[in-house]
Each structure stands twice: as structure tokens, then as C-alpha cells.
Amino acid sequence: MYVTVRDNNVDQALKALKKKLQREGVFREMKLRRAFEKPSERRARQKAEAISRSRKLERKRLEREGF
């Protein structure tokens, strides 16, 4: 992953890099890997995330359709 620096504006390039890393989920993964997570906890977390993702998609779909 790379970001171009324009007009020696390093702050703007850093902001763009942080945004890209955030979008890719790097910070979140780093936080999860700080401590060991039991396999059962991992499955429960993944299941909860999947449920929340599906609910969010359903909310967006209903909002788009005007309900």
C-alpha cells in the first residue's frame, strides 16, 4: 500500500494513509491480535459481526426502498 505525497504535504499524505488502513481494517486486526482469543470467543464474535452486518444491510435496503 502506498500514498503519493504532493507538494511536500506530508500531513495530507499521512491522513490519506490512515484512511486507507482504517478502510482495510488493519487497526482493528492489530487490536484483536494484542491478546489471545479463544476459538469459541472468536466464533461468537464472528457470528455477532455477521448478524450486525446483515441487519445493517437490511436497514439500508429498506431505507433505499422507502419503507
N, CA, C and O atoms as CSV, one atom per row, in Angstrom:
chain,resi,resn,atom,element,x,y,z
A,1,MET,N,N,0.849,-1.165,0.000
A,1,MET,CA,C,0.000,0.000,0.000
A,1,MET,C,C,0.900,1.234,0.000
A,1,MET,O,O,1.892,1.287,0.727
A,2,TYR,N,N,0.549,2.214,-0.812
A,2,TYR,CA,C,1.347,3.423,-0.853
A,2,TYR,C,C,0.457,4.638,-1.072
A,2,TYR,O,O,-0.671,4.535,-1.554
A,3,VAL,N,N,1.004,5.796,-0.700
A,3,VAL,CA,C,0.300,7.064,-0.854
A,3,VAL,C,C,1.291,8.055,-1.447
A,3,VAL,O,O,2.439,8.119,-1.007
A,4,THR,N,N,0.871,8.815,-2.422
A,4,THR,CA,C,1.757,9.805,-3.024
A,4,THR,C,C,1.706,11.102,-2.227
A,4,THR,O,O,0.648,11.527,-1.763
A,5,VAL,N,N,2.880,11.721,-2.080
A,5,VAL,CA,C,2.990,12.990,-1.370
A,5,VAL,C,C,3.049,14.089,-2.419
A,5,VAL,O,O,3.942,14.105,-3.266
A,6,ARG,N,N,2.098,15.003,-2.355
A,6,ARG,CA,C,2.036,16.088,-3.333
A,6,ARG,C,C,2.421,17.405,-2.659
A,6,ARG,O,O,1.959,17.706,-1.558
A,7,ASP,N,N,3.248,18.166,-3.312
A,7,ASP,CA,C,3.671,19.490,-2.832
A,7,ASP,C,C,4.247,19.445,-1.420
A,7,ASP,O,O,4.015,20.355,-0.623
A,8,ASN,N,N,4.993,18.397,-1.110
A,8,ASN,CA,C,5.611,18.217,0.217
A,8,ASN,C,C,4.606,18.305,1.357
A,8,ASN,O,O,4.959,18.708,2.465
A,9,ASN,N,N,3.367,17.933,1.094
A,9,ASN,CA,C,2.331,17.959,2.121
A,9,ASN,C,C,2.237,16.570,2.756
A,9,ASN,O,O,1.397,15.753,2.380
A,10,VAL,N,N,3.113,16.327,3.718
A,10,VAL,CA,C,3.196,15.024,4.366
A,10,VAL,C,C,1.981,14.763,5.249
A,10,VAL,O,O,1.522,13.626,5.358
A,11,ASP,N,N,1.463,15.810,5.878
A,11,ASP,CA,C,0.305,15.642,6.755
A,11,ASP,C,C,-0.905,15.113,5.981
A,11,ASP,O,O,-1.613,14.223,6.453
A,12,GLN,N,N,-1.127,15.660,4.812
A,12,GLN,CA,C,-2.256,15.208,3.994
A,12,GLN,C,C,-2.044,13.762,3.534
A,12,GLN,O,O,-2.991,12.977,3.496
A,13,ALA,N,N,-0.803,13.412,3.185
A,13,ALA,CA,C,-0.498,12.045,2.764
A,13,ALA,C,C,-0.687,11.071,3.924
A,13,ALA,O,O,-1.186,9.962,3.734
A,14,LEU,N,N,-0.289,11.486,5.120
A,14,LEU,CA,C,-0.466,10.636,6.298
A,14,LEU,C,C,-1.934,10.410,6.592
A,14,LEU,O,O,-2.341,9.310,6.965
A,15,LYS,N,N,-2.728,11.455,6.422
A,15,LYS,CA,C,-4.167,11.351,6.642
A,15,LYS,C,C,-4.784,10.365,5.646
A,15,LYS,O,O,-5.649,9.567,6.007
A,16,ALA,N,N,-4.334,10.430,4.397
A,16,ALA,CA,C,-4.838,9.519,3.373
A,16,ALA,C,C,-4.430,8.078,3.681
A,16,ALA,O,O,-5.216,7.150,3.491
A,17,LEU,N,N,-3.188,7.896,4.162
A,17,LEU,CA,C,-2.717,6.553,4.509
A,17,LEU,C,C,-3.520,5.979,5.664
A,17,LEU,O,O,-3.914,4.813,5.628
A,18,LYS,N,N,-3.766,6.789,6.690
A,18,LYS,CA,C,-4.561,6.331,7.828
A,18,LYS,C,C,-5.959,5.922,7.393
A,18,LYS,O,O,-6.499,4.921,7.865
A,19,LYS,N,N,-6.543,6.704,6.487
A,19,LYS,CA,C,-7.885,6.397,5.999
A,19,LYS,C,C,-7.886,5.067,5.251
A,19,LYS,O,O,-8.810,4.268,5.406
A,20,LYS,N,N,-6.845,4.825,4.435
A,20,LYS,CA,C,-6.748,3.558,3.699
A,20,LYS,C,C,-6.589,2.388,4.661
A,20,LYS,O,O,-7.234,1.353,4.495
A,21,LEU,N,N,-5.727,2.550,5.670
A,21,LEU,CA,C,-5.510,1.486,6.648
A,21,LEU,C,C,-6.787,1.205,7.426
A,21,LEU,O,O,-7.109,0.050,7.702
A,22,GLN,N,N,-7.510,2.255,7.776
A,22,GLN,CA,C,-8.766,2.098,8.506
A,22,GLN,C,C,-9.772,1.329,7.661
A,22,GLN,O,O,-10.458,0.435,8.156
A,23,ARG,N,N,-9.854,1.686,6.373
A,23,ARG,CA,C,-10.800,1.032,5.469
A,23,ARG,C,C,-10.459,-0.451,5.296
A,23,ARG,O,O,-11.357,-1.283,5.165
A,24,GLU,N,N,-9.179,-0.777,5.294
A,24,GLU,CA,C,-8.756,-2.169,5.139
A,24,GLU,C,C,-8.927,-2.966,6.428
A,24,GLU,O,O,-8.908,-4.196,6.395
A,25,GLY,N,N,-9.094,-2.293,7.554
A,25,GLY,CA,C,-9.293,-2.986,8.822
A,25,GLY,C,C,-8.000,-3.363,9.514
A,25,GLY,O,O,-7.997,-4.266,10.352
A,26,VAL,N,N,-6.907,-2.703,9.191
A,26,VAL,CA,C,-5.608,-3.039,9.777
A,26,VAL,C,C,-5.582,-2.714,11.264
A,26,VAL,O,O,-5.105,-3.515,12.068
A,27,PHE,N,N,-6.094,-1.537,11.635
A,27,PHE,CA,C,-6.069,-1.134,13.045
A,27,PHE,C,C,-6.916,-2.078,13.890
A,27,PHE,O,O,-6.538,-2.437,15.005
A,28,ARG,N,N,-8.040,-2.466,13.360
A,28,ARG,CA,C,-8.937,-3.364,14.078
A,28,ARG,C,C,-8.273,-4.730,14.287
A,28,ARG,O,O,-8.363,-5.314,15.367
A,29,GLU,N,N,-7.616,-5.223,13.255
A,29,GLU,CA,C,-6.945,-6.511,13.359
A,29,GLU,C,C,-5.785,-6.448,14.346
A,29,GLU,O,O,-5.551,-7.398,15.092
A,30,MET,N,N,-5.063,-5.338,14.352
A,30,MET,CA,C,-3.967,-5.185,15.313
A,30,MET,C,C,-4.507,-5.240,16.737
A,30,MET,O,O,-3.910,-5.868,17.612
A,31,LYS,N,N,-5.635,-4.580,16.962
A,31,LYS,CA,C,-6.236,-4.571,18.290
A,31,LYS,C,C,-6.650,-5.988,18.697
A,31,LYS,O,O,-6.459,-6.387,19.846
A,32,LEU,N,N,-7.218,-6.746,17.753
A,32,LEU,CA,C,-7.654,-8.104,18.061
A,32,LEU,C,C,-6.481,-9.028,18.357
A,32,LEU,O,O,-6.611,-9.954,19.158
A,33,ARG,N,N,-5.348,-8.790,17.726
A,33,ARG,CA,C,-4.196,-9.674,17.888
A,33,ARG,C,C,-3.325,-9.343,19.093
A,33,ARG,O,O,-2.343,-10.037,19.352
A,34,ARG,N,N,-3.668,-8.304,19.824
A,34,ARG,CA,C,-2.869,-7.943,21.005
A,34,ARG,C,C,-2.901,-9.036,22.059
A,34,ARG,O,O,-1.903,-9.284,22.735
A,35,ALA,N,N,-4.037,-9.682,22.197
A,35,ALA,CA,C,-4.188,-10.717,23.215
A,35,ALA,C,C,-4.790,-11.956,22.557
A,35,ALA,O,O,-5.467,-11.859,21.534
A,36,PHE,N,N,-4.540,-13.106,23.146
A,36,PHE,CA,C,-5.065,-14.355,22.611
A,36,PHE,C,C,-6.581,-14.377,22.752
A,36,PHE,O,O,-7.140,-13.943,23.760
A,37,GLU,N,N,-7.215,-14.885,21.730
A,37,GLU,CA,C,-8.671,-15.008,21.744
A,37,GLU,C,C,-9.020,-16.485,21.590
A,37,GLU,O,O,-8.606,-17.139,20.633
A,38,LYS,N,N,-9.779,-16.990,22.537
A,38,LYS,CA,C,-10.158,-18.394,22.478
A,38,LYS,C,C,-10.978,-18.658,21.222
A,38,LYS,O,O,-11.727,-17.789,20.775
A,39,PRO,N,N,-10.840,-19.860,20.646
A,39,PRO,CA,C,-11.598,-20.182,19.433
A,39,PRO,C,C,-13.108,-20.028,19.608
A,39,PRO,O,O,-13.797,-19.584,18.689
A,40,SER,N,N,-13.623,-20.390,20.778
A,40,SER,CA,C,-15.065,-20.250,20.997
A,40,SER,C,C,-15.464,-18.770,21.021
A,40,SER,O,O,-16.519,-18.403,20.504
A,41,GLU,N,N,-14.614,-17.916,21.627
A,41,GLU,CA,C,-14.891,-16.485,21.648
A,41,GLU,C,C,-14.816,-15.909,20.239
A,41,GLU,O,O,-15.594,-15.029,19.870
A,42,ARG,N,N,-13.869,-16.418,19.464
A,42,ARG,CA,C,-13.706,-15.942,18.088
A,42,ARG,C,C,-14.940,-16.269,17.244
A,42,ARG,O,O,-15.425,-15.437,16.477
A,43,ARG,N,N,-15.431,-17.488,17.402
A,43,ARG,CA,C,-16.636,-17.877,16.657
A,43,ARG,C,C,-17.831,-17.019,17.064
A,43,ARG,O,O,-18.611,-16.583,16.217
A,44,ALA,N,N,-17.966,-16.783,18.358
A,44,ALA,CA,C,-19.086,-15.973,18.848
A,44,ALA,C,C,-18.982,-14.546,18.321
A,44,ALA,O,O,-19.987,-13.957,17.924
A,45,ARG,N,N,-17.775,-13.990,18.314
A,45,ARG,CA,C,-17.575,-12.630,17.808
A,45,ARG,C,C,-17.899,-12.558,16.325
A,45,ARG,O,O,-18.577,-11.633,15.879
A,46,GLN,N,N,-17.414,-13.535,15.554
A,46,GLN,CA,C,-17.667,-13.543,14.115
A,46,GLN,C,C,-19.150,-13.689,13.812
A,46,GLN,O,O,-19.662,-13.060,12.886
A,47,LYS,N,N,-19.842,-14.517,14.589
A,47,LYS,CA,C,-21.277,-14.690,14.399
A,47,LYS,C,C,-22.016,-13.394,14.693
A,47,LYS,O,O,-22.917,-13.009,13.948
A,48,ALA,N,N,-21.639,-12.715,15.783
A,48,ALA,CA,C,-22.274,-11.452,16.142
A,48,ALA,C,C,-22.005,-10.388,15.074
A,48,ALA,O,O,-22.891,-9.600,14.746
A,49,GLU,N,N,-20.795,-10.365,14.538
A,49,GLU,CA,C,-20.465,-9.404,13.484
A,49,GLU,C,C,-21.285,-9.677,12.228
A,49,GLU,O,O,-21.755,-8.743,11.578
A,50,ALA,N,N,-21.456,-10.938,11.890
A,50,ALA,CA,C,-22.239,-11.294,10.705
A,50,ALA,C,C,-23.687,-10.865,10.867
A,50,ALA,O,O,-24.301,-10.362,9.926
A,51,ILE,N,N,-24.231,-11.063,12.063
A,51,ILE,CA,C,-25.614,-10.666,12.329
A,51,ILE,C,C,-25.766,-9.155,12.206
A,51,ILE,O,O,-26.719,-8.670,11.597
A,52,SER,N,N,-24.819,-8.410,12.788
A,52,SER,CA,C,-24.919,-6.948,12.720
A,52,SER,C,C,-24.742,-6.454,11.291
A,52,SER,O,O,-25.395,-5.490,10.892
A,53,ARG,N,N,-23.876,-7.089,10.512
A,53,ARG,CA,C,-23.710,-6.712,9.105
A,53,ARG,C,C,-25.003,-6.922,8.329
A,53,ARG,O,O,-25.421,-6.066,7.549
A,54,SER,N,N,-25.634,-8.083,8.556
A,54,SER,CA,C,-26.865,-8.373,7.820
A,54,SER,C,C,-27.982,-7.413,8.213
A,54,SER,O,O,-28.759,-6.985,7.360
A,55,ARG,N,N,-28.069,-7.068,9.507
A,55,ARG,CA,C,-29.083,-6.107,9.952
A,55,ARG,C,C,-28.844,-4.730,9.342
A,55,ARG,O,O,-29.782,-4.039,8.945
A,56,LYS,N,N,-27.575,-4.346,9.275
A,56,LYS,CA,C,-27.239,-3.050,8.689
A,56,LYS,C,C,-27.614,-3.017,7.209
A,56,LYS,O,O,-28.185,-2.035,6.735
A,57,LEU,N,N,-27.294,-4.090,6.475
A,57,LEU,CA,C,-27.649,-4.163,5.060
A,57,LEU,C,C,-29.161,-4.113,4.870
A,57,LEU,O,O,-29.656,-3.471,3.943
A,58,GLU,N,N,-29.891,-4.793,5.752
A,58,GLU,CA,C,-31.351,-4.795,5.671
A,58,GLU,C,C,-31.905,-3.389,5.921
A,58,GLU,O,O,-32.817,-2.944,5.224
A,59,ARG,N,N,-31.346,-2.688,6.926
A,59,ARG,CA,C,-31.768,-1.312,7.198
A,59,ARG,C,C,-31.528,-0.416,5.992
A,59,ARG,O,O,-32.389,0.381,5.621
A,60,LYS,N,N,-30.349,-0.552,5.380
A,60,LYS,CA,C,-30.029,0.269,4.216
A,60,LYS,C,C,-30.960,-0.050,3.056
A,60,LYS,O,O,-31.397,0.853,2.343
A,61,ARG,N,N,-31.267,-1.339,2.862
A,61,ARG,CA,C,-32.151,-1.736,1.770
A,61,ARG,C,C,-33.544,-1.155,1.973
A,61,ARG,O,O,-34.150,-0.638,1.034
A,62,LEU,N,N,-34.050,-1.242,3.201
A,62,LEU,CA,C,-35.375,-0.695,3.492
A,62,LEU,C,C,-35.393,0.824,3.324
A,62,LEU,O,O,-36.377,1.388,2.848
A,63,GLU,N,N,-34.306,1.478,3.715
A,63,GLU,CA,C,-34.228,2.924,3.569
A,63,GLU,C,C,-34.221,3.324,2.096
A,63,GLU,O,O,-34.849,4.309,1.709
A,64,ARG,N,N,-33.503,2.551,1.277
A,64,ARG,CA,C,-33.463,2.825,-0.159
A,64,ARG,C,C,-34.827,2.649,-0.804
A,64,ARG,O,O,-35.205,3.420,-1.687
A,65,GLU,N,N,-35.572,1.631,-0.365
A,65,GLU,CA,C,-36.875,1.340,-0.952
A,65,GLU,C,C,-37.966,2.264,-0.416
A,65,GLU,O,O,-39.058,2.326,-0.981
A,66,GLY,N,N,-37.682,2.977,0.662
A,66,GLY,CA,C,-38.629,3.966,1.174
A,66,GLY,C,C,-39.635,3.430,2.161
A,66,GLY,O,O,-40.741,3.963,2.252
A,67,PHE,N,N,-39.296,2.399,2.901
A,67,PHE,CA,C,-40.224,1.856,3.903
A,67,PHE,C,C,-40.021,2.490,5.241
A,67,PHE,O,O,-40.718,2.150,6.197
